[in-house]
Amino acid sequence: MNQIVLIGNLGKDVELKEFSNGGCIANFSVATSDNYFDKEKQEWVNRTDWHNIVVKNDAAKRAAQQLGKGTKVVVRGKVKTRSYQKDGRDVYVTEVHANYFSNLMPKQEETGQEAAPKSSASDDFIF
């Protein structure tokens, strides 16, 4: 089963690319963190991993509208690896092709305004 769930923060604003046939694709990166204890150094170490997220078509437009740098999100999707040639070398890219995302930040944190009642239908997007 190829399924991944990530909870983290966007590292930059969503990049939306629209095509002449009406389709579009959005790309953004999500940082996840975990801690572990280094026995040699006798200290806690925080490790951050970055994940490339891809969202397509209507969901891509919605991601561009709802998400921005620093937004805390949950993303669910499939891990896919693609390759291409650059300067005669093979380059491999691992991405999460999302089929679900949700903005986890209350409205007041995003805008500085009072939080509106949360509706899962407006904040969650399954496609």
KOLDOTI-65581 format. One record per atom (N, C-alpha, C): atom name; chain; x, y, z. Coordinates in Angstrom, 3 decimals, decimal comma, always signed. Each point is the difference from the previous one (the first is absolute). Last residue first. Layout:
% residues N
SITE;atom;chain;east;north;up
SITE;CA;A;X;Y;Z
...
This chain:
% residues 127
SITE;atom;chain;east;north;up
SITE;N;A;-10,070;+14,886;-2,925
SITE;CA;A;-0,195;-0,048;-1,438
SITE;C;A;+0,444;-1,318;-0,541
SITE;N;A;-1,136;+3,368;+4,693
SITE;CA;A;+0,278;-1,347;-0,448
SITE;C;A;-0,295;-0,054;-1,483
SITE;N;A;+0,710;+3,832;+4,097
SITE;CA;A;-0,215;-0,196;-1,416
SITE;C;A;+0,461;-1,398;-0,373
SITE;N;A;-1,428;+3,646;+4,447
SITE;CA;A;+0,557;-1,256;-0,482
SITE;C;A;-0,266;-0,118;-1,487
SITE;N;A;-1,631;+3,751;+2,418
SITE;CA;A;+1,433;-0,044;+0,240
SITE;C;A;+0,667;-1,278;-0,508
SITE;N;A;-4,798;+0,989;-0,272
SITE;CA;A;+0,680;+1,124;-0,638
SITE;C;A;+1,524;-0,099;+0,143
SITE;N;A;-2,935;-3,305;+1,914
SITE;CA;A;-0,247;+0,033;-1,443
SITE;C;A;+0,776;+1,124;-0,667
SITE;N;A;-0,049;-0,558;+4,745
SITE;CA;A;+0,898;-0,921;-0,674
SITE;C;A;-0,195;+0,016;-1,498
SITE;N;A;-0,694;+4,095;+3,362
SITE;CA;A;-0,830;-0,973;-0,694
SITE;C;A;+0,919;-0,932;-0,754
SITE;N;A;+0,280;+3,875;+4,276
SITE;CA;A;+0,648;-0,905;-0,950
SITE;C;A;-1,011;-0,977;-0,566
SITE;N;A;-0,553;+5,251;+1,834
SITE;CA;A;-0,301;-1,389;+0,321
SITE;C;A;+0,564;-0,918;-1,069
SITE;N;A;+2,654;+4,435;+0,591
SITE;CA;A;-1,353;-0,328;-0,425
SITE;C;A;-0,291;-1,434;+0,415
SITE;N;A;+3,609;+3,637;+2,265
SITE;CA;A;-0,244;-1,263;-0,699
SITE;C;A;-1,470;-0,167;-0,338
SITE;N;A;+2,612;+4,796;+0,417
SITE;CA;A;-0,701;-0,976;+0,823
SITE;C;A;-0,328;-1,241;-0,824
SITE;N;A;+4,170;+2,695;-1,725
SITE;CA;A;-1,374;+0,339;+0,343
SITE;C;A;-0,599;-1,095;+0,857
SITE;N;A;+4,371;-0,028;-2,131
SITE;CA;A;+0,027;+0,874;+1,155
SITE;C;A;-1,391;+0,415;+0,434
SITE;N;A;+1,406;-3,135;-3,612
SITE;CA;A;-0,322;+1,379;-0,354
SITE;C;A;+0,126;+0,976;+1,156
SITE;N;A;+1,074;-4,790;+0,330
SITE;CA;A;+0,372;+0,364;-1,368
SITE;C;A;-0,146;+1,495;-0,236
SITE;N;A;-1,323;-1,940;+4,137
SITE;CA;A;+1,447;-0,091;-0,125
SITE;C;A;+0,456;+0,441;-1,379
SITE;N;A;-4,661;-0,257;+0,946
SITE;CA;A;+0,626;+1,133;+0,675
SITE;C;A;+1,520;-0,049;-0,094
SITE;N;A;-2,756;-3,602;-1,766
SITE;CA;A;-0,012;+1,219;-0,814
SITE;C;A;+0,717;+1,159;+0,681
SITE;N;A;+1,540;-4,973;+1,192
SITE;CA;A;-1,232;+0,779;+0,151
SITE;C;A;+0,107;+1,300;-0,786
SITE;N;A;+2,717;-4,425;-1,461
SITE;CA;A;+0,115;+1,246;+0,756
SITE;C;A;-1,351;+0,681;+0,124
SITE;N;A;+1,154;-4,098;-2,515
SITE;CA;A;-0,216;-0,241;+1,424
SITE;C;A;+0,045;+1,266;+0,843
SITE;N;A;-1,180;-1,737;-5,306
SITE;CA;A;+0,663;+1,074;+0,716
SITE;C;A;-0,327;-0,189;+1,482
SITE;N;A;+0,066;-3,976;-3,793
SITE;CA;A;-0,829;+0,835;+0,862
SITE;C;A;+0,886;+1,018;+0,702
SITE;N;A;-0,289;-4,089;-4,350
SITE;CA;A;+0,739;+0,936;+0,832
SITE;C;A;-0,981;+0,809;+0,818
SITE;N;A;+0,570;-4,575;-3,736
SITE;CA;A;-0,727;+0,646;+1,105
SITE;C;A;+0,930;+1,017;+0,642
SITE;N;A;+1,452;-2,645;-3,555
SITE;CA;A;-1,414;-0,194;-0,312
SITE;C;A;-0,880;+0,546;+1,120
SITE;N;A;+5,498;+0,582;-2,074
SITE;CA;A;-1,033;+0,093;+1,028
SITE;C;A;-1,385;-0,298;-0,556
SITE;N;A;+5,219;-1,331;-1,013
SITE;CA;A;-1,141;+0,417;-0,812
SITE;C;A;-1,222;-0,066;+0,901
SITE;N;A;+5,430;+0,471;+1,003
SITE;CA;A;-1,260;-0,518;+0,516
SITE;C;A;-1,098;+0,565;-0,892
SITE;N;A;+5,435;-1,004;-1,262
SITE;CA;A;-1,094;+0,937;+0,280
SITE;C;A;-1,152;-0,742;+0,666
SITE;N;A;+5,607;-0,262;-1,779
SITE;CA;A;-1,062;-0,695;+0,714
SITE;C;A;-1,034;+1,029;+0,429
SITE;N;A;+4,091;-0,418;-3,960
SITE;CA;A;-0,791;+0,865;+0,865
SITE;C;A;-1,100;-0,848;+0,635
SITE;N;A;+5,079;-0,429;-2,919
SITE;CA;A;-1,197;-0,638;+0,551
SITE;C;A;-0,677;+0,958;+0,970
SITE;N;A;+3,697;+0,003;-4,448
SITE;CA;A;-0,430;+0,682;+1,214
SITE;C;A;-1,304;-0,650;+0,440
SITE;N;A;+4,485;-1,162;-3,471
SITE;CA;A;-1,364;-0,298;+0,435
SITE;C;A;-0,264;+0,719;+1,316
SITE;N;A;+3,527;+1,811;-3,834
SITE;CA;A;-0,139;-0,824;+1,204
SITE;C;A;-1,473;-0,256;+0,285
SITE;N;A;+1,830;+2,885;-3,543
SITE;CA;A;+0,451;-1,361;-0,239
SITE;C;A;-0,096;-0,932;+1,196
SITE;N;A;-1,590;+4,578;+0,081
SITE;CA;A;+1,446;+0,012;-0,257
SITE;C;A;+0,560;-1,415;-0,140
SITE;N;A;-4,545;-0,599;+1,413
SITE;CA;A;+0,502;+1,366;+0,101
SITE;C;A;+1,511;-0,060;-0,122
SITE;N;A;-4,890;-3,283;-0,485
SITE;CA;A;+1,418;+0,211;-0,299
SITE;C;A;+0,346;+1,481;+0,131
SITE;N;A;-3,922;-2,985;+2,771
SITE;CA;A;+0,240;+0,718;-1,244
SITE;C;A;+1,507;+0,177;-0,161
SITE;N;A;-4,241;-2,731;+3,218
SITE;CA;A;+1,387;+0,317;-0,339
SITE;C;A;+0,038;+0,775;-1,311
SITE;N;A;-3,454;-1,451;+4,596
SITE;CA;A;+0,160;+0,181;-1,443
SITE;C;A;+1,455;+0,341;-0,260
SITE;N;A;-3,547;-2,172;+4,085
SITE;CA;A;+1,338;+0,430;-0,384
SITE;C;A;+0,049;+0,104;-1,514
SITE;N;A;-3,973;+0,015;+4,258
SITE;CA;A;+0,394;-0,326;-1,371
SITE;C;A;+1,393;+0,545;-0,260
SITE;N;A;-4,042;-1,036;+4,131
SITE;CA;A;+1,385;+0,357;-0,291
SITE;C;A;+0,333;-0,462;-1,411
SITE;N;A;-4,971;+1,470;+2,052
SITE;CA;A;+0,858;-1,113;-0,408
SITE;C;A;+1,393;+0,529;-0,303
SITE;N;A;-3,832;+2,182;+3,562
SITE;CA;A;+0,167;-0,302;-1,411
SITE;C;A;+0,874;-1,213;-0,223
SITE;N;A;-1,946;+4,224;+3,694
SITE;CA;A;-0,019;-1,447;-0,206
SITE;C;A;+0,137;-0,268;-1,483
SITE;N;A;+0,769;+4,189;+3,980
SITE;CA;A;-0,016;-0,404;-1,408
SITE;C;A;-0,011;-1,523;-0,040
SITE;N;A;-0,751;+4,606;+3,503
SITE;CA;A;+0,094;-1,450;-0,080
SITE;C;A;-0,165;-0,336;-1,477
SITE;N;A;+1,872;+4,811;+2,406
SITE;CA;A;-0,908;-0,805;-0,818
SITE;C;A;+0,144;-1,482;+0,324
SITE;N;A;+1,333;+5,607;+1,326
SITE;CA;A;+0,069;-1,380;+0,506
SITE;C;A;-1,061;-0,806;-0,733
SITE;N;A;+2,681;+4,628;-1,670
SITE;CA;A;-1,271;-0,655;+0,314
SITE;C;A;+0,240;-1,420;+0,487
SITE;N;A;+3,456;+3,084;-1,702
SITE;CA;A;-0,229;-0,097;+1,442
SITE;C;A;-1,281;-0,697;+0,399
SITE;N;A;+0,217;+2,094;-4,823
SITE;CA;A;+1,195;-0,259;+0,785
SITE;C;A;-0,342;+0,007;+1,489
SITE;N;A;-4,220;-0,984;-2,818
SITE;CA;A;+1,108;+0,913;-0,205
SITE;C;A;+1,154;-0,360;+0,917
SITE;N;A;-5,445;-1,579;-2,015
SITE;CA;A;+1,256;-0,279;+0,690
SITE;C;A;+1,068;+1,029;-0,333
SITE;N;A;-4,619;-0,099;-1,862
SITE;CA;A;-0,113;-0,246;+1,439
SITE;C;A;+1,319;-0,083;+0,753
SITE;N;A;-0,529;+0,731;-4,908
SITE;CA;A;-0,856;+0,968;+0,707
SITE;C;A;+0,099;-0,141;+1,510
SITE;N;A;+2,278;-3,047;-2,871
SITE;CA;A;+0,581;+1,330;-0,198
SITE;C;A;-0,793;+1,072;+0,741
SITE;N;A;-1,685;-4,413;-0,042
SITE;CA;A;+1,220;+0,076;+0,817
SITE;C;A;+0,618;+1,388;-0,101
SITE;N;A;-3,643;-0,939;-2,778
SITE;CA;A;-0,439;+0,151;+1,388
SITE;C;A;+1,212;+0,112;+0,938
SITE;N;A;+0,770;-0,911;-4,544
SITE;CA;A;-0,514;+1,374;+0,157
SITE;C;A;-0,406;+0,264;+1,440
SITE;N;A;+1,289;-4,359;-1,056
SITE;CA;A;+1,158;+0,889;-0,086
SITE;C;A;-0,435;+1,453;+0,186
SITE;N;A;-3,292;-3,341;-0,328
SITE;CA;A;+0,644;-0,035;+1,310
SITE;C;A;+1,217;+0,921;+0,033
SITE;N;A;-2,232;-0,662;-4,083
SITE;CA;A;-0,785;+0,841;+0,913
SITE;C;A;+0,619;+0,051;+1,391
SITE;N;A;+3,468;-1,976;-3,137
SITE;CA;A;-1,282;+0,527;-0,465
SITE;C;A;-0,746;+0,818;+1,039
SITE;N;A;+4,052;-2,943;+1,998
SITE;CA;A;-0,402;+0,274;-1,378
SITE;C;A;-1,410;+0,574;-0,111
SITE;N;A;+4,737;-0,570;+3,461
SITE;CA;A;-1,465;-0,046;-0,026
SITE;C;A;-0,439;+0,433;-1,395
SITE;N;A;+4,738;-1,540;+3,065
SITE;CA;A;-0,587;+0,314;-1,298
SITE;C;A;-1,507;-0,174;+0,105
SITE;N;A;+4,753;+0,610;+3,416
SITE;CA;A;-1,400;-0,369;-0,167
SITE;C;A;-0,484;+0,472;-1,367
SITE;N;A;+4,831;-1,174;+2,966
SITE;CA;A;-0,563;+0,696;-1,160
SITE;C;A;-1,408;-0,530;-0,253
SITE;N;A;+3,101;+0,263;+4,686
SITE;CA;A;-0,746;-0,857;-0,908
SITE;C;A;-0,590;+0,851;-1,119
SITE;N;A;+4,039;-0,012;+4,301
SITE;CA;A;-0,814;+0,757;-0,947
SITE;C;A;-0,618;-0,955;-1,011
SITE;N;A;+1,986;-0,278;+5,450
SITE;CA;A;+0,005;-0,541;-1,356
SITE;C;A;-0,933;+0,837;-0,857
SITE;N;A;+2,863;+0,436;+5,040
SITE;CA;A;-1,060;+0,450;-0,904
SITE;C;A;+0,200;-0,636;-1,363
SITE;N;A;+1,526;-0,712;+5,576
SITE;CA;A;+0,279;-0,264;-1,417
SITE;C;A;-1,202;+0,410;-0,836
SITE;N;A;+2,461;+0,696;+5,246
SITE;CA;A;-1,198;+0,218;-0,819
SITE;C;A;+0,393;-0,199;-1,462
SITE;N;A;+2,082;-1,818;+4,963
SITE;CA;A;+0,273;+0,540;-1,327
SITE;C;A;-1,326;+0,109;-0,753
SITE;N;A;+2,109;-0,489;+5,442
SITE;CA;A;-1,086;-0,203;-0,951
SITE;C;A;+0,344;+0,702;-1,308
SITE;N;A;+3,830;-1,982;+3,410
SITE;CA;A;-0,917;+1,122;-0,215
SITE;C;A;-1,077;-0,383;-1,008
SITE;N;A;+4,370;-2,265;+1,381
SITE;CA;A;-0,864;+0,158;+1,173
SITE;C;A;-0,900;+1,235;-0,124
SITE;N;A;+3,375;-2,128;-3,090
SITE;CA;A;+0,059;+1,413;+0,401
SITE;C;A;-0,818;+0,290;+1,248
SITE;N;A;+0,068;-4,466;-1,691
SITE;CA;A;+1,395;+0,443;+0,041
SITE;C;A;+0,127;+1,422;+0,523
SITE;N;A;-4,311;-1,913;-0,743
SITE;CA;A;+0,645;-0,535;+1,203
SITE;C;A;+1,460;+0,435;+0,109
SITE;N;A;-4,422;+2,284;-2,266
SITE;CA;A;+1,326;-0,440;-0,428
SITE;C;A;+0,768;-0,434;+1,253
SITE;N;A;-5,486;+0,400;-1,116
SITE;CA;A;+1,057;+0,240;+0,967
SITE;C;A;+1,301;-0,596;-0,508
SITE;N;A;-4,383;+2,147;-2,826
SITE;CA;A;+0,560;-1,229;+0,537
SITE;C;A;+1,137;+0,371;+0,950
SITE;N;A;-4,587;+2,190;-3,117
SITE;CA;A;+1,097;+0,127;+0,951
SITE;C;A;+0,503;-1,382;+0,385
SITE;N;A;-2,727;+2,542;-4,504
SITE;CA;A;-0,059;-0,954;+1,095
SITE;C;A;+1,247;+0,175;+0,855
SITE;N;A;-3,167;+2,537;-4,369
SITE;CA;A;+1,090;-0,059;+0,974
SITE;C;A;-0,222;-1,139;+0,980
SITE;N;A;-1,405;+2,154;-5,336
SITE;CA;A;-0,414;-0,780;+1,170
SITE;C;A;+1,209;-0,117;+0,919
SITE;N;A;-1,763;+3,264;-4,459
SITE;CA;A;+1,036;-0,405;+0,946
SITE;C;A;-0,639;-0,791;+1,131
SITE;N;A;-1,341;+1,118;-5,416
SITE;CA;A;-0,461;-0,102;+1,382
SITE;C;A;+1,162;-0,507;+0,848
SITE;N;A;-1,016;+2,553;-5,185
SITE;CA;A;+0,802;-0,867;+0,854
SITE;C;A;-0,536;+0,065;+1,423
SITE;N;A;-2,232;+0,616;-5,294
SITE;CA;A;+0,428;+0,663;+1,226
SITE;C;A;+0,792;-0,992;+0,837
SITE;N;A;-2,880;+0,823;-5,129
SITE;CA;A;+1,121;-0,601;+0,722
SITE;C;A;+0,260;+0,813;+1,261
SITE;N;A;-4,104;-0,927;-4,086
SITE;CA;A;+0,566;+0,812;+1,074
SITE;C;A;+1,104;-0,796;+0,678
SITE;N;A;-2,937;+0,215;-5,026
SITE;CA;A;+0,727;-0,781;+0,983
SITE;C;A;+0,577;+0,963;+1,027
SITE;N;A;-4,092;-0,369;-4,315
SITE;CA;A;+1,028;+0,705;+0,761
SITE;C;A;+0,621;-0,947;+1,021
SITE;N;A;-3,479;+0,462;-4,896
SITE;CA;A;+0,517;-0,688;+1,171
SITE;C;A;+1,009;+0,858;+0,741
SITE;N;A;-2,023;+1,228;-4,222
SITE;CA;A;-0,879;+0,222;+1,146
SITE;C;A;+0,452;-0,697;+1,266
SITE;N;A;+2,263;+0,314;-4,412
SITE;CA;A;-1,154;-0,905;-0,110
SITE;C;A;-0,957;+0,128;+1,181
SITE;N;A;+4,175;+2,457;-0,313
SITE;CA;A;-0,934;+0,483;-1,025
SITE;C;A;-1,232;-0,894;-0,137
SITE;N;A;+2,616;+0,337;+4,763
SITE;CA;A;+0,299;-0,430;-1,359
SITE;C;A;-1,086;+0,455;-0,964
SITE;N;A;+2,319;+1,501;+5,148
SITE;CA;A;-1,212;-0,284;-0,774
SITE;C;A;+0,389;-0,293;-1,441
SITE;N;A;+2,307;+0,005;+5,261
SITE;CA;A;+0,260;+0,085;-1,436
SITE;C;A;-1,275;-0,392;-0,731
SITE;N;A;+1,776;+1,664;+5,278
SITE;CA;A;-1,071;-0,498;-0,861
SITE;C;A;+0,391;+0,211;-1,455
SITE;N;A;+2,235;-0,263;+5,277
SITE;CA;A;+0,284;+0,405;-1,377
SITE;C;A;-1,044;-0,663;-0,894
SITE;N;A;+0,102;+1,447;+5,522
SITE;CA;A;-0,324;-0,976;-1,035
SITE;C;A;+0,328;+0,587;-1,368
SITE;N;A;+2,722;+1,719;+4,358
SITE;CA;A;-1,328;+0,077;-0,601
SITE;C;A;-0,161;-1,048;-1,095
SITE;N;A;+3,403;-1,268;+3,803
SITE;CA;A;-0,134;+1,158;-0,892
SITE;C;A;-1,420;+0,007;-0,545
SITE;N;A;+1,274;-3,177;+3,253
SITE;CA;A;+1,247;+0,746;+0,019
SITE;C;A;-0,029;+1,234;-0,881
SITE;N;A;-3,961;-2,887;+2,894
SITE;CA;A;+0,481;+0,363;-1,328
SITE;C;A;+1,255;+0,855;+0,123
SITE;N;A;-1,399;-3,700;+3,751
SITE;CA;A;-0,185;+1,391;-0,391
SITE;C;A;+0,563;+0,245;-1,393
SITE;N;A;-2,180;-4,719;+2,452
SITE;CA;A;+1,148;+0,900;+0,075
SITE;C;A;-0,369;+1,393;-0,464
SITE;N;A;-1,447;-5,573;+0,085
SITE;CA;A;-0,481;+1,198;+0,684
SITE;C;A;+1,216;+0,887;+0,178
SITE;N;A;-1,488;-4,573;-3,261
SITE;CA;A;+0,957;+0,949;+0,554
SITE;C;A;-0,739;+1,113;+0,721
SITE;N;A;-0,552;-5,308;-2,317
SITE;CA;A;-0,698;+1,091;+0,676
SITE;C;A;+1,062;+0,865;+0,653
SITE;N;A;-0,447;-4,132;-4,127
SITE;CA;A;+0,785;+0,802;+0,938
SITE;C;A;-0,896;+1,093;+0,580
SITE;N;A;+0,076;-4,988;-3,149
SITE;CA;A;-0,803;+1,021;+0,667
SITE;C;A;+0,890;+0,745;+0,989
SITE;N;A;-0,171;-4,479;-3,354
SITE;CA;A;+0,760;+1,240;-0,119
SITE;C;A;-0,862;+1,126;+0,546
SITE;N;A;+0,286;-5,675;+0,488
SITE;CA;A;-0,844;+1,174;+0,000
SITE;C;A;+0,895;+1,245;+0,000
